[in-house]
């Protein structure tokens, strides 16, 4: 029994001593180099994912009329941005609409800038957006069943996708992840 315990513990200790990053978010089992994509930002300018190399990129798919998940996520991102201090300059916080019918360039700008002027809001044609949704397997569905004054809601994936400085999708931060944990993971990726 003692020999079996030694055989189990030695590899665990060796792996633990390697000094690799210790992430708090969900690690992507097979990290994926995200294909380049082009969308339109909140200023009407072209946003290319490949132009973000050298920065950690956080991507969230939501919409400006969202009553709960999206504003909560953006408020959490604001805390992360503040916690990062000077390191925030090497992080891109990117909000991609799942409601291009209502989320105009101007509306996206007003929305993301209300949380932080460094945040980026993206839109595009339905085809351009769908290509990006497909990369991350983003779920979204218009819900007209509620009696909302907004006319309709959009059910959608509530995950922040985290890309490292080389454009590799490394982590998922689920809705409700504390800002401290996200900050910790970003710092690990920036090292």
PyMOL commands that set and color helices and strands:
alter all, ss='L'
color gray80, all
select helices_A, chain A and resi 2-16+49-52+69-90+105-115+126-136+179-190
alter helices_A, ss='H'
color red, helices_A
select strands_A, chain A and resi 26-33+38-41+46-48+56-62+91-97+120-123+140-143+153-156+159-163+168-174
alter strands_A, ss='S'
color yellow, strands_A
deselect
rebuild
show_as cartoon
